Amino acid sequence: MGLVGCYKGLFTGNNSASLGKSVTSSVVVSITLIVVCDAIFEICFSLLGYR
């Protein structure tokens, strides 16, 4: 999820308000991606019979 932080950091403005918005956005996107990936793995493992 470091890629999300790097991507958001490249488009951050030059003031602290912009930095705060970018950090908040990257955290939200990262947590969402973790939950989605976890759900995909759970579905795949359930279909393969590993659970």
PDB file of all heavy atoms in Angstrom:
ATOM      1  N   MET A   1       0.814  -1.182   0.000  1.00  0.00           N
ATOM      2  CA  MET A   1       0.000   0.000   0.000  1.00  0.00           C
ATOM      3  C   MET A   1       0.863   1.252   0.000  1.00  0.00           C
ATOM      4  O   MET A   1       0.359   2.354   0.036  1.00  0.00           O
ATOM      5  CB  MET A   1      -0.938  -0.012   1.193  1.00  0.00           C
ATOM      6  CG  MET A   1      -1.889  -1.205   1.207  1.00  0.00           C
ATOM      7  SD  MET A   1      -2.825  -1.339  -0.283  1.00  0.00           S
ATOM      8  CE  MET A   1      -2.740  -3.064  -0.587  1.00  0.00           C
ATOM      9  N   GLY A   2       2.162   1.025  -0.043  1.00  0.00           N
ATOM     10  CA  GLY A   2       3.069   2.161  -0.168  1.00  0.00           C
ATOM     11  C   GLY A   2       2.918   2.862  -1.499  1.00  0.00           C
ATOM     12  O   GLY A   2       3.214   4.057  -1.615  1.00  0.00           O
ATOM     13  N   LEU A   3       2.456   2.122  -2.512  1.00  0.00           N
ATOM     14  CA  LEU A   3       2.252   2.735  -3.819  1.00  0.00           C
ATOM     15  C   LEU A   3       1.179   3.809  -3.763  1.00  0.00           C
ATOM     16  O   LEU A   3       1.279   4.830  -4.454  1.00  0.00           O
ATOM     17  CB  LEU A   3       1.868   1.670  -4.845  1.00  0.00           C
ATOM     18  CG  LEU A   3       2.963   0.683  -5.221  1.00  0.00           C
ATOM     19  CD1 LEU A   3       2.403  -0.397  -6.127  1.00  0.00           C
ATOM     20  CD2 LEU A   3       4.105   1.394  -5.888  1.00  0.00           C
ATOM     21  N   VAL A   4       0.169   3.590  -2.948  1.00  0.00           N
ATOM     22  CA  VAL A   4      -0.894   4.590  -2.810  1.00  0.00           C
ATOM     23  C   VAL A   4      -0.325   5.865  -2.198  1.00  0.00           C
ATOM     24  O   VAL A   4      -0.593   6.970  -2.688  1.00  0.00           O
ATOM     25  CB  VAL A   4      -2.051   4.054  -1.942  1.00  0.00           C
ATOM     26  CG1 VAL A   4      -3.089   5.129  -1.679  1.00  0.00           C
ATOM     27  CG2 VAL A   4      -2.689   2.860  -2.604  1.00  0.00           C
ATOM     28  N   GLY A   5       0.483   5.719  -1.179  1.00  0.00           N
ATOM     29  CA  GLY A   5       1.094   6.880  -0.539  1.00  0.00           C
ATOM     30  C   GLY A   5       2.013   7.640  -1.470  1.00  0.00           C
ATOM     31  O   GLY A   5       2.009   8.879  -1.504  1.00  0.00           O
ATOM     32  N   CYS A   6       2.799   6.899  -2.260  1.00  0.00           N
ATOM     33  CA  CYS A   6       3.688   7.555  -3.224  1.00  0.00           C
ATOM     34  C   CYS A   6       2.897   8.272  -4.304  1.00  0.00           C
ATOM     35  O   CYS A   6       3.224   9.388  -4.690  1.00  0.00           O
ATOM     36  CB  CYS A   6       4.622   6.531  -3.856  1.00  0.00           C
ATOM     37  SG  CYS A   6       5.849   5.893  -2.734  1.00  0.00           S
ATOM     38  N   TYR A   7       1.853   7.633  -4.802  1.00  0.00           N
ATOM     39  CA  TYR A   7       1.031   8.244  -5.842  1.00  0.00           C
ATOM     40  C   TYR A   7       0.374   9.523  -5.332  1.00  0.00           C
ATOM     41  O   TYR A   7       0.376  10.551  -6.005  1.00  0.00           O
ATOM     42  CB  TYR A   7      -0.020   7.251  -6.324  1.00  0.00           C
ATOM     43  CG  TYR A   7      -0.940   7.813  -7.372  1.00  0.00           C
ATOM     44  CD1 TYR A   7      -0.523   7.946  -8.687  1.00  0.00           C
ATOM     45  CD2 TYR A   7      -2.230   8.216  -7.049  1.00  0.00           C
ATOM     46  CE1 TYR A   7      -1.357   8.477  -9.655  1.00  0.00           C
ATOM     47  CE2 TYR A   7      -3.079   8.749  -7.998  1.00  0.00           C
ATOM     48  CZ  TYR A   7      -2.633   8.869  -9.307  1.00  0.00           C
ATOM     49  OH  TYR A   7      -3.463   9.394 -10.250  1.00  0.00           O
ATOM     50  N   LYS A   8      -0.211   9.439  -4.146  1.00  0.00           N
ATOM     51  CA  LYS A   8      -0.879  10.623  -3.586  1.00  0.00           C
ATOM     52  C   LYS A   8       0.137  11.720  -3.264  1.00  0.00           C
ATOM     53  O   LYS A   8      -0.150  12.901  -3.400  1.00  0.00           O
ATOM     54  CB  LYS A   8      -1.657  10.255  -2.318  1.00  0.00           C
ATOM     55  CG  LYS A   8      -2.835   9.351  -2.552  1.00  0.00           C
ATOM     56  CD  LYS A   8      -3.952  10.061  -3.220  1.00  0.00           C
ATOM     57  CE  LYS A   8      -5.172   9.169  -3.310  1.00  0.00           C
ATOM     58  NZ  LYS A   8      -6.299   9.852  -3.918  1.00  0.00           N
ATOM     59  N   GLY A   9       1.330  11.324  -2.848  1.00  0.00           N
ATOM     60  CA  GLY A   9       2.360  12.304  -2.519  1.00  0.00           C
ATOM     61  C   GLY A   9       2.850  13.075  -3.722  1.00  0.00           C
ATOM     62  O   GLY A   9       3.253  14.239  -3.608  1.00  0.00           O
ATOM     63  N   LEU A  10       2.830  12.450  -4.890  1.00  0.00           N
ATOM     64  CA  LEU A  10       3.281  13.146  -6.093  1.00  0.00           C
ATOM     65  C   LEU A  10       2.360  14.295  -6.480  1.00  0.00           C
ATOM     66  O   LEU A  10       2.788  15.245  -7.127  1.00  0.00           O
ATOM     67  CB  LEU A  10       3.379  12.154  -7.259  1.00  0.00           C
ATOM     68  CG  LEU A  10       4.520  11.152  -7.180  1.00  0.00           C
ATOM     69  CD1 LEU A  10       4.403  10.139  -8.312  1.00  0.00           C
ATOM     70  CD2 LEU A  10       5.854  11.868  -7.250  1.00  0.00           C
ATOM     71  N   PHE A  11       1.107  14.207  -6.097  1.00  0.00           N
ATOM     72  CA  PHE A  11       0.142  15.228  -6.477  1.00  0.00           C
ATOM     73  C   PHE A  11      -0.269  16.113  -5.312  1.00  0.00           C
ATOM     74  O   PHE A  11      -1.314  16.762  -5.355  1.00  0.00           O
ATOM     75  CB  PHE A  11      -1.089  14.563  -7.109  1.00  0.00           C
ATOM     76  CG  PHE A  11      -0.749  13.814  -8.357  1.00  0.00           C
ATOM     77  CD1 PHE A  11      -0.698  12.432  -8.355  1.00  0.00           C
ATOM     78  CD2 PHE A  11      -0.445  14.492  -9.524  1.00  0.00           C
ATOM     79  CE1 PHE A  11      -0.370  11.738  -9.494  1.00  0.00           C
ATOM     80  CE2 PHE A  11      -0.114  13.805 -10.674  1.00  0.00           C
ATOM     81  CZ  PHE A  11      -0.063  12.426 -10.661  1.00  0.00           C
ATOM     82  N   THR A  12       0.548  16.158  -4.277  1.00  0.00           N
ATOM     83  CA  THR A  12       0.272  16.994  -3.118  1.00  0.00           C
ATOM     84  C   THR A  12       0.737  18.422  -3.394  1.00  0.00           C
ATOM     85  O   THR A  12       1.786  18.637  -3.984  1.00  0.00           O
ATOM     86  CB  THR A  12       1.006  16.455  -1.880  1.00  0.00           C
ATOM     87  OG1 THR A  12       0.553  15.132  -1.634  1.00  0.00           O
ATOM     88  CG2 THR A  12       0.733  17.297  -0.660  1.00  0.00           C
ATOM     89  N   GLY A  13      -0.030  19.361  -2.956  1.00  0.00           N
ATOM     90  CA  GLY A  13       0.330  20.766  -3.129  1.00  0.00           C
ATOM     91  C   GLY A  13       1.453  21.172  -2.200  1.00  0.00           C
ATOM     92  O   GLY A  13       2.097  20.339  -1.551  1.00  0.00           O
ATOM     93  N   ASN A  14       1.672  22.462  -2.091  1.00  0.00           N
ATOM     94  CA  ASN A  14       2.812  22.950  -1.315  1.00  0.00           C
ATOM     95  C   ASN A  14       2.410  23.608   0.006  1.00  0.00           C
ATOM     96  O   ASN A  14       3.155  24.407   0.544  1.00  0.00           O
ATOM     97  CB  ASN A  14       3.622  23.938  -2.159  1.00  0.00           C
ATOM     98  CG  ASN A  14       2.795  25.093  -2.660  1.00  0.00           C
ATOM     99  OD1 ASN A  14       1.604  25.159  -2.416  1.00  0.00           O
ATOM    100  ND2 ASN A  14       3.443  26.004  -3.370  1.00  0.00           N
ATOM    101  N   ASN A  15       1.240  23.260   0.543  1.00  0.00           N
ATOM    102  CA  ASN A  15       0.869  23.797   1.855  1.00  0.00           C
ATOM    103  C   ASN A  15       0.396  22.665   2.761  1.00  0.00           C
ATOM    104  O   ASN A  15       0.190  21.541   2.332  1.00  0.00           O
ATOM    105  CB  ASN A  15      -0.190  24.902   1.729  1.00  0.00           C
ATOM    106  CG  ASN A  15      -1.434  24.419   1.021  1.00  0.00           C
ATOM    107  OD1 ASN A  15      -1.654  23.225   0.873  1.00  0.00           O
ATOM    108  ND2 ASN A  15      -2.265  25.359   0.588  1.00  0.00           N
ATOM    109  N   SER A  16       0.244  22.968   4.017  1.00  0.00           N
ATOM    110  CA  SER A  16      -0.078  21.931   4.995  1.00  0.00           C
ATOM    111  C   SER A  16      -1.504  21.403   4.830  1.00  0.00           C
ATOM    112  O   SER A  16      -1.763  20.233   5.126  1.00  0.00           O
ATOM    113  CB  SER A  16       0.132  22.443   6.416  1.00  0.00           C
ATOM    114  OG  SER A  16      -0.697  23.562   6.660  1.00  0.00           O
ATOM    115  N   ALA A  17      -2.427  22.226   4.367  1.00  0.00           N
ATOM    116  CA  ALA A  17      -3.802  21.759   4.161  1.00  0.00           C
ATOM    117  C   ALA A  17      -3.838  20.704   3.060  1.00  0.00           C
ATOM    118  O   ALA A  17      -4.536  19.682   3.181  1.00  0.00           O
ATOM    119  CB  ALA A  17      -4.712  22.920   3.810  1.00  0.00           C
ATOM    120  N   SER A  18      -3.091  20.927   2.012  1.00  0.00           N
ATOM    121  CA  SER A  18      -3.020  19.963   0.918  1.00  0.00           C
ATOM    122  C   SER A  18      -2.366  18.667   1.375  1.00  0.00           C
ATOM    123  O   SER A  18      -2.780  17.575   0.984  1.00  0.00           O
ATOM    124  CB  SER A  18      -2.245  20.567  -0.249  1.00  0.00           C
ATOM    125  OG  SER A  18      -2.101  19.644  -1.284  1.00  0.00           O
ATOM    126  N   LEU A  19      -1.358  18.775   2.210  1.00  0.00           N
ATOM    127  CA  LEU A  19      -0.695  17.592   2.757  1.00  0.00           C
ATOM    128  C   LEU A  19      -1.657  16.785   3.615  1.00  0.00           C
ATOM    129  O   LEU A  19      -1.718  15.555   3.511  1.00  0.00           O
ATOM    130  CB  LEU A  19       0.527  18.004   3.575  1.00  0.00           C
ATOM    131  CG  LEU A  19       1.278  16.863   4.253  1.00  0.00           C
ATOM    132  CD1 LEU A  19       1.899  15.944   3.212  1.00  0.00           C
ATOM    133  CD2 LEU A  19       2.325  17.419   5.182  1.00  0.00           C
ATOM    134  N   GLY A  20      -2.426  17.450   4.447  1.00  0.00           N
ATOM    135  CA  GLY A  20      -3.399  16.765   5.296  1.00  0.00           C
ATOM    136  C   GLY A  20      -4.448  16.031   4.487  1.00  0.00           C
ATOM    137  O   GLY A  20      -4.813  14.897   4.794  1.00  0.00           O
ATOM    138  N   LYS A  21      -4.935  16.656   3.424  1.00  0.00           N
ATOM    139  CA  LYS A  21      -5.927  16.008   2.562  1.00  0.00           C
ATOM    140  C   LYS A  21      -5.331  14.797   1.858  1.00  0.00           C
ATOM    141  O   LYS A  21      -5.986  13.763   1.729  1.00  0.00           O
ATOM    142  CB  LYS A  21      -6.463  16.996   1.536  1.00  0.00           C
ATOM    143  CG  LYS A  21      -7.363  18.041   2.119  1.00  0.00           C
ATOM    144  CD  LYS A  21      -7.853  19.012   1.061  1.00  0.00           C
ATOM    145  CE  LYS A  21      -8.688  20.115   1.682  1.00  0.00           C
ATOM    146  NZ  LYS A  21      -9.143  21.078   0.675  1.00  0.00           N
ATOM    147  N   SER A  22      -4.088  14.911   1.413  1.00  0.00           N
ATOM    148  CA  SER A  22      -3.436  13.795   0.721  1.00  0.00           C
ATOM    149  C   SER A  22      -3.182  12.620   1.661  1.00  0.00           C
ATOM    150  O   SER A  22      -3.371  11.468   1.292  1.00  0.00           O
ATOM    151  CB  SER A  22      -2.118  14.250   0.099  1.00  0.00           C
ATOM    152  OG  SER A  22      -2.344  15.136  -0.947  1.00  0.00           O
ATOM    153  N   VAL A  23      -2.762  12.912   2.870  1.00  0.00           N
ATOM    154  CA  VAL A  23      -2.503  11.848   3.845  1.00  0.00           C
ATOM    155  C   VAL A  23      -3.805  11.143   4.214  1.00  0.00           C
ATOM    156  O   VAL A  23      -3.866   9.911   4.240  1.00  0.00           O
ATOM    157  CB  VAL A  23      -1.810  12.417   5.109  1.00  0.00           C
ATOM    158  CG1 VAL A  23      -1.794  11.405   6.223  1.00  0.00           C
ATOM    159  CG2 VAL A  23      -0.408  12.868   4.775  1.00  0.00           C
ATOM    160  N   THR A  24      -4.845  11.909   4.464  1.00  0.00           N
ATOM    161  CA  THR A  24      -6.137  11.317   4.796  1.00  0.00           C
ATOM    162  C   THR A  24      -6.662  10.464   3.652  1.00  0.00           C
ATOM    163  O   THR A  24      -7.128   9.335   3.859  1.00  0.00           O
ATOM    164  CB  THR A  24      -7.155  12.416   5.132  1.00  0.00           C
ATOM    165  OG1 THR A  24      -6.645  13.209   6.207  1.00  0.00           O
ATOM    166  CG2 THR A  24      -8.494  11.825   5.527  1.00  0.00           C
ATOM    167  N   SER A  25      -6.547  10.969   2.448  1.00  0.00           N
ATOM    168  CA  SER A  25      -7.008  10.236   1.277  1.00  0.00           C
ATOM    169  C   SER A  25      -6.216   8.946   1.083  1.00  0.00           C
ATOM    170  O   SER A  25      -6.792   7.899   0.776  1.00  0.00           O
ATOM    171  CB  SER A  25      -6.889  11.121   0.050  1.00  0.00           C
ATOM    172  OG  SER A  25      -7.212  10.412  -1.109  1.00  0.00           O
ATOM    173  N   SER A  26      -4.908   9.007   1.257  1.00  0.00           N
ATOM    174  CA  SER A  26      -4.096   7.799   1.059  1.00  0.00           C
ATOM    175  C   SER A  26      -4.382   6.745   2.124  1.00  0.00           C
ATOM    176  O   SER A  26      -4.398   5.547   1.824  1.00  0.00           O
ATOM    177  CB  SER A  26      -2.610   8.146   1.033  1.00  0.00           C
ATOM    178  OG  SER A  26      -2.170   8.612   2.279  1.00  0.00           O
ATOM    179  N   VAL A  27      -4.652   7.158   3.349  1.00  0.00           N
ATOM    180  CA  VAL A  27      -4.994   6.204   4.405  1.00  0.00           C
ATOM    181  C   VAL A  27      -6.328   5.534   4.115  1.00  0.00           C
ATOM    182  O   VAL A  27      -6.462   4.313   4.240  1.00  0.00           O
ATOM    183  CB  VAL A  27      -5.005   6.901   5.788  1.00  0.00           C
ATOM    184  CG1 VAL A  27      -5.631   6.010   6.843  1.00  0.00           C
ATOM    185  CG2 VAL A  27      -3.606   7.299   6.192  1.00  0.00           C
ATOM    186  N   VAL A  28      -7.306   6.305   3.695  1.00  0.00           N
ATOM    187  CA  VAL A  28      -8.626   5.744   3.388  1.00  0.00           C
ATOM    188  C   VAL A  28      -8.545   4.772   2.220  1.00  0.00           C
ATOM    189  O   VAL A  28      -9.099   3.667   2.268  1.00  0.00           O
ATOM    190  CB  VAL A  28      -9.636   6.875   3.107  1.00  0.00           C
ATOM    191  CG1 VAL A  28     -10.936   6.329   2.551  1.00  0.00           C
ATOM    192  CG2 VAL A  28      -9.910   7.676   4.366  1.00  0.00           C
ATOM    193  N   VAL A  29      -7.834   5.148   1.166  1.00  0.00           N
ATOM    194  CA  VAL A  29      -7.698   4.266   0.005  1.00  0.00           C
ATOM    195  C   VAL A  29      -6.938   3.003   0.383  1.00  0.00           C
ATOM    196  O   VAL A  29      -7.309   1.897  -0.030  1.00  0.00           O
ATOM    197  CB  VAL A  29      -7.013   5.013  -1.161  1.00  0.00           C
ATOM    198  CG1 VAL A  29      -6.658   4.060  -2.284  1.00  0.00           C
ATOM    199  CG2 VAL A  29      -7.903   6.114  -1.677  1.00  0.00           C
ATOM    200  N   SER A  30      -5.889   3.124   1.169  1.00  0.00           N
ATOM    201  CA  SER A  30      -5.110   1.951   1.574  1.00  0.00           C
ATOM    202  C   SER A  30      -5.937   0.980   2.400  1.00  0.00           C
ATOM    203  O   SER A  30      -5.903  -0.229   2.165  1.00  0.00           O
ATOM    204  CB  SER A  30      -3.885   2.384   2.378  1.00  0.00           C
ATOM    205  OG  SER A  30      -2.999   3.103   1.575  1.00  0.00           O
ATOM    206  N   ILE A  31      -6.694   1.474   3.361  1.00  0.00           N
ATOM    207  CA  ILE A  31      -7.525   0.602   4.188  1.00  0.00           C
ATOM    208  C   ILE A  31      -8.596  -0.073   3.344  1.00  0.00           C
ATOM    209  O   ILE A  31      -8.874  -1.269   3.506  1.00  0.00           O
ATOM    210  CB  ILE A  31      -8.144   1.394   5.358  1.00  0.00           C
ATOM    211  CG1 ILE A  31      -7.050   1.784   6.346  1.00  0.00           C
ATOM    212  CG2 ILE A  31      -9.229   0.586   6.059  1.00  0.00           C
ATOM    213  CD1 ILE A  31      -7.501   2.720   7.441  1.00  0.00           C
ATOM    214  N   THR A  32      -9.178   0.670   2.409  1.00  0.00           N
ATOM    215  CA  THR A  32     -10.194   0.095   1.525  1.00  0.00           C
ATOM    216  C   THR A  32      -9.595  -1.010   0.664  1.00  0.00           C
ATOM    217  O   THR A  32     -10.203  -2.081   0.505  1.00  0.00           O
ATOM    218  CB  THR A  32     -10.810   1.187   0.632  1.00  0.00           C
ATOM    219  OG1 THR A  32     -11.339   2.215   1.471  1.00  0.00           O
ATOM    220  CG2 THR A  32     -11.899   0.621  -0.247  1.00  0.00           C
ATOM    221  N   LEU A  33      -8.406  -0.793   0.118  1.00  0.00           N
ATOM    222  CA  LEU A  33      -7.752  -1.814  -0.701  1.00  0.00           C
ATOM    223  C   LEU A  33      -7.393  -3.053   0.114  1.00  0.00           C
ATOM    224  O   LEU A  33      -7.488  -4.179  -0.382  1.00  0.00           O
ATOM    225  CB  LEU A  33      -6.502  -1.238  -1.366  1.00  0.00           C
ATOM    226  CG  LEU A  33      -6.752  -0.291  -2.525  1.00  0.00           C
ATOM    227  CD1 LEU A  33      -5.434   0.299  -3.026  1.00  0.00           C
ATOM    228  CD2 LEU A  33      -7.469  -0.999  -3.655  1.00  0.00           C
ATOM    229  N   ILE A  34      -6.989  -2.868   1.352  1.00  0.00           N
ATOM    230  CA  ILE A  34      -6.677  -4.013   2.213  1.00  0.00           C
ATOM    231  C   ILE A  34      -7.924  -4.852   2.448  1.00  0.00           C
ATOM    232  O   ILE A  34      -7.884  -6.083   2.366  1.00  0.00           O
ATOM    233  CB  ILE A  34      -6.064  -3.535   3.549  1.00  0.00           C
ATOM    234  CG1 ILE A  34      -4.658  -3.001   3.305  1.00  0.00           C
ATOM    235  CG2 ILE A  34      -6.049  -4.657   4.579  1.00  0.00           C
ATOM    236  CD1 ILE A  34      -4.051  -2.307   4.497  1.00  0.00           C
ATOM    237  N   VAL A  35      -9.046  -4.211   2.732  1.00  0.00           N
ATOM    238  CA  VAL A  35     -10.296  -4.940   2.972  1.00  0.00           C
ATOM    239  C   VAL A  35     -10.743  -5.671   1.710  1.00  0.00           C
ATOM    240  O   VAL A  35     -11.148  -6.845   1.760  1.00  0.00           O
ATOM    241  CB  VAL A  35     -11.395  -3.979   3.488  1.00  0.00           C
ATOM    242  CG1 VAL A  35     -12.745  -4.647   3.514  1.00  0.00           C
ATOM    243  CG2 VAL A  35     -11.028  -3.449   4.862  1.00  0.00           C
ATOM    244  N   VAL A  36     -10.652  -5.019   0.560  1.00  0.00           N
ATOM    245  CA  VAL A  36     -11.060  -5.644  -0.700  1.00  0.00           C
ATOM    246  C   VAL A  36     -10.159  -6.831  -1.036  1.00  0.00           C
ATOM    247  O   VAL A  36     -10.647  -7.906  -1.422  1.00  0.00           O
ATOM    248  CB  VAL A  36     -11.076  -4.603  -1.842  1.00  0.00           C
ATOM    249  CG1 VAL A  36     -11.225  -5.265  -3.190  1.00  0.00           C
ATOM    250  CG2 VAL A  36     -12.182  -3.592  -1.622  1.00  0.00           C
ATOM    251  N   CYS A  37      -8.856  -6.669  -0.892  1.00  0.00           N
ATOM    252  CA  CYS A  37      -7.926  -7.775  -1.169  1.00  0.00           C
ATOM    253  C   CYS A  37      -8.144  -8.943  -0.216  1.00  0.00           C
ATOM    254  O   CYS A  37      -8.080 -10.108  -0.629  1.00  0.00           O
ATOM    255  CB  CYS A  37      -6.482  -7.292  -1.079  1.00  0.00           C
ATOM    256  SG  CYS A  37      -5.995  -6.235  -2.444  1.00  0.00           S
ATOM    257  N   ASP A  38      -8.404  -8.644   1.044  1.00  0.00           N
ATOM    258  CA  ASP A  38      -8.676  -9.693   2.010  1.00  0.00           C
ATOM    259  C   ASP A  38      -9.943 -10.464   1.637  1.00  0.00           C
ATOM    260  O   ASP A  38      -9.981 -11.692   1.731  1.00  0.00           O
ATOM    261  CB  ASP A  38      -8.812  -9.090   3.406  1.00  0.00           C
ATOM    262  CG  ASP A  38      -8.938 -10.149   4.476  1.00  0.00           C
ATOM    263  OD1 ASP A  38      -8.215 -11.161   4.401  1.00  0.00           O
ATOM    264  OD2 ASP A  38      -9.762  -9.950   5.392  1.00  0.00           O
ATOM    265  N   ALA A  39     -10.959  -9.754   1.181  1.00  0.00           N
ATOM    266  CA  ALA A  39     -12.197 -10.414   0.769  1.00  0.00           C
ATOM    267  C   ALA A  39     -11.967 -11.291  -0.461  1.00  0.00           C
ATOM    268  O   ALA A  39     -12.500 -12.407  -0.540  1.00  0.00           O
ATOM    269  CB  ALA A  39     -13.273  -9.378   0.479  1.00  0.00           C
ATOM    270  N   ILE A  40     -11.180 -10.815  -1.398  1.00  0.00           N
ATOM    271  CA  ILE A  40     -10.882 -11.604  -2.596  1.00  0.00           C
ATOM    272  C   ILE A  40     -10.122 -12.870  -2.227  1.00  0.00           C
ATOM    273  O   ILE A  40     -10.432 -13.962  -2.731  1.00  0.00           O
ATOM    274  CB  ILE A  40     -10.112 -10.756  -3.625  1.00  0.00           C
ATOM    275  CG1 ILE A  40     -11.029  -9.689  -4.203  1.00  0.00           C
ATOM    276  CG2 ILE A  40      -9.533 -11.622  -4.738  1.00  0.00           C
ATOM    277  CD1 ILE A  40     -10.320  -8.655  -5.054  1.00  0.00           C
ATOM    278  N   PHE A  41      -9.124 -12.764  -1.361  1.00  0.00           N
ATOM    279  CA  PHE A  41      -8.389 -13.954  -0.920  1.00  0.00           C
ATOM    280  C   PHE A  41      -9.302 -14.936  -0.193  1.00  0.00           C
ATOM    281  O   PHE A  41      -9.193 -16.148  -0.371  1.00  0.00           O
ATOM    282  CB  PHE A  41      -7.211 -13.570  -0.022  1.00  0.00           C
ATOM    283  CG  PHE A  41      -6.005 -13.123  -0.779  1.00  0.00           C
ATOM    284  CD1 PHE A  41      -5.487 -11.860  -0.584  1.00  0.00           C
ATOM    285  CD2 PHE A  41      -5.378 -13.962  -1.691  1.00  0.00           C
ATOM    286  CE1 PHE A  41      -4.368 -11.438  -1.282  1.00  0.00           C
ATOM    287  CE2 PHE A  41      -4.264 -13.556  -2.392  1.00  0.00           C
ATOM    288  CZ  PHE A  41      -3.752 -12.280  -2.189  1.00  0.00           C
ATOM    289  N   GLU A  42     -10.187 -14.421   0.635  1.00  0.00           N
ATOM    290  CA  GLU A  42     -11.111 -15.286   1.376  1.00  0.00           C
ATOM    291  C   GLU A  42     -12.020 -16.044   0.413  1.00  0.00           C
ATOM    292  O   GLU A  42     -12.256 -17.245   0.586  1.00  0.00           O
ATOM    293  CB  GLU A  42     -11.946 -14.460   2.348  1.00  0.00           C
ATOM    294  CG  GLU A  42     -12.932 -15.264   3.146  1.00  0.00           C
ATOM    295  CD  GLU A  42     -12.273 -16.258   4.071  1.00  0.00           C
ATOM    296  OE1 GLU A  42     -11.158 -15.985   4.549  1.00  0.00           O
ATOM    297  OE2 GLU A  42     -12.881 -17.327   4.317  1.00  0.00           O
ATOM    298  N   ILE A  43     -12.524 -15.379  -0.592  1.00  0.00           N
ATOM    299  CA  ILE A  43     -13.378 -16.039  -1.581  1.00  0.00           C
ATOM    300  C   ILE A  43     -12.598 -17.104  -2.342  1.00  0.00           C
ATOM    301  O   ILE A  43     -13.078 -18.229  -2.528  1.00  0.00           O
ATOM    302  CB  ILE A  43     -13.992 -15.001  -2.548  1.00  0.00           C
ATOM    303  CG1 ILE A  43     -15.003 -14.134  -1.804  1.00  0.00           C
ATOM    304  CG2 ILE A  43     -14.645 -15.673  -3.742  1.00  0.00           C
ATOM    305  CD1 ILE A  43     -15.447 -12.912  -2.581  1.00  0.00           C
ATOM    306  N   CYS A  44     -11.402 -16.759  -2.790  1.00  0.00           N
ATOM    307  CA  CYS A  44     -10.577 -17.720  -3.539  1.00  0.00           C
ATOM    308  C   CYS A  44     -10.238 -18.938  -2.692  1.00  0.00           C
ATOM    309  O   CYS A  44     -10.329 -20.078  -3.162  1.00  0.00           O
ATOM    310  CB  CYS A  44      -9.300 -17.055  -4.033  1.00  0.00           C
ATOM    311  SG  CYS A  44      -9.571 -15.841  -5.327  1.00  0.00           S
ATOM    312  N   PHE A  45      -9.826 -18.734  -1.451  1.00  0.00           N
ATOM    313  CA  PHE A  45      -9.473 -19.859  -0.589  1.00  0.00           C
ATOM    314  C   PHE A  45     -10.695 -20.705  -0.249  1.00  0.00           C
ATOM    315  O   PHE A  45     -10.592 -21.928  -0.105  1.00  0.00           O
ATOM    316  CB  PHE A  45      -8.796 -19.373   0.683  1.00  0.00           C
ATOM    317  CG  PHE A  45      -7.389 -18.866   0.458  1.00  0.00           C
ATOM    318  CD1 PHE A  45      -6.872 -17.869   1.250  1.00  0.00           C
ATOM    319  CD2 PHE A  45      -6.591 -19.396  -0.540  1.00  0.00           C
ATOM    320  CE1 PHE A  45      -5.582 -17.401   1.055  1.00  0.00           C
ATOM    321  CE2 PHE A  45      -5.311 -18.937  -0.752  1.00  0.00           C
ATOM    322  CZ  PHE A  45      -4.796 -17.934   0.048  1.00  0.00           C
ATOM    323  N   SER A  46     -11.857 -20.081  -0.116  1.00  0.00           N
ATOM    324  CA  SER A  46     -13.069 -20.847   0.157  1.00  0.00           C
ATOM    325  C   SER A  46     -13.450 -21.708  -1.047  1.00  0.00           C
ATOM    326  O   SER A  46     -13.868 -22.866  -0.898  1.00  0.00           O
ATOM    327  CB  SER A  46     -14.226 -19.912   0.492  1.00  0.00           C
ATOM    328  OG  SER A  46     -14.009 -19.284   1.716  1.00  0.00           O
ATOM    329  N   LEU A  47     -13.305 -21.154  -2.245  1.00  0.00           N
ATOM    330  CA  LEU A  47     -13.621 -21.925  -3.448  1.00  0.00           C
ATOM    331  C   LEU A  47     -12.647 -23.063  -3.671  1.00  0.00           C
ATOM    332  O   LEU A  47     -13.018 -24.115  -4.186  1.00  0.00           O
ATOM    333  CB  LEU A  47     -13.620 -21.002  -4.671  1.00  0.00           C
ATOM    334  CG  LEU A  47     -14.757 -19.987  -4.748  1.00  0.00           C
ATOM    335  CD1 LEU A  47     -14.561 -19.066  -5.950  1.00  0.00           C
ATOM    336  CD2 LEU A  47     -16.099 -20.693  -4.827  1.00  0.00           C
ATOM    337  N   LEU A  48     -11.401 -22.889  -3.263  1.00  0.00           N
ATOM    338  CA  LEU A  48     -10.390 -23.930  -3.423  1.00  0.00           C
ATOM    339  C   LEU A  48     -10.428 -24.974  -2.302  1.00  0.00           C
ATOM    340  O   LEU A  48      -9.755 -25.994  -2.390  1.00  0.00           O
ATOM    341  CB  LEU A  48      -8.989 -23.313  -3.494  1.00  0.00           C
ATOM    342  CG  LEU A  48      -8.716 -22.463  -4.740  1.00  0.00           C
ATOM    343  CD1 LEU A  48      -7.373 -21.774  -4.605  1.00  0.00           C
ATOM    344  CD2 LEU A  48      -8.770 -23.311  -5.986  1.00  0.00           C
ATOM    345  N   GLY A  49     -11.202 -24.716  -1.288  1.00  0.00           N
ATOM    346  CA  GLY A  49     -11.359 -25.675  -0.193  1.00  0.00           C
ATOM    347  C   GLY A  49     -10.296 -25.578   0.883  1.00  0.00           C
ATOM    348  O   GLY A  49     -10.099 -26.516   1.645  1.00  0.00           O
ATOM    349  N   TYR A  50      -9.571 -24.481   0.941  1.00  0.00           N
ATOM    350  CA  TYR A  50      -8.545 -24.312   1.983  1.00  0.00           C
ATOM    351  C   TYR A  50      -9.106 -23.752   3.273  1.00  0.00           C
ATOM    352  O   TYR A  50      -8.398 -23.532   4.215  1.00  0.00           O
ATOM    353  CB  TYR A  50      -7.427 -23.400   1.483  1.00  0.00           C
ATOM    354  CG  TYR A  50      -6.555 -24.045   0.448  1.00  0.00           C
ATOM    355  CD1 TYR A  50      -6.446 -23.505  -0.816  1.00  0.00           C
ATOM    356  CD2 TYR A  50      -5.852 -25.195   0.732  1.00  0.00           C
ATOM    357  CE1 TYR A  50      -5.646 -24.085  -1.766  1.00  0.00           C
ATOM    358  CE2 TYR A  50      -5.062 -25.810  -0.214  1.00  0.00           C
ATOM    359  CZ  TYR A  50      -4.950 -25.240  -1.460  1.00  0.00           C
ATOM    360  OH  TYR A  50      -4.163 -25.833  -2.404  1.00  0.00           O
ATOM    361  N   ARG A  51     -10.378 -23.517   3.314  1.00  0.00           N
ATOM    362  CA  ARG A  51     -10.975 -22.973   4.538  1.00  0.00           C
ATOM    363  C   ARG A  51     -12.041 -23.910   5.012  1.00  0.00           C
ATOM    364  O   ARG A  51     -12.823 -24.466   4.386  1.00  0.00           O
ATOM    365  CB  ARG A  51     -11.545 -21.585   4.274  1.00  0.00           C
ATOM    366  CG  ARG A  51     -12.056 -20.966   5.531  1.00  0.00           C
ATOM    367  CD  ARG A  51     -12.212 -19.471   5.335  1.00  0.00           C
ATOM    368  NE  ARG A  51     -12.309 -18.783   6.575  1.00  0.00           N
ATOM    369  CZ  ARG A  51     -13.411 -18.787   7.330  1.00  0.00           C
ATOM    370  NH1 ARG A  51     -14.451 -19.450   6.976  1.00  0.00           N
ATOM    371  NH2 ARG A  51     -13.430 -18.110   8.455  1.00  0.00           N
TER     372      ARG A  51
END
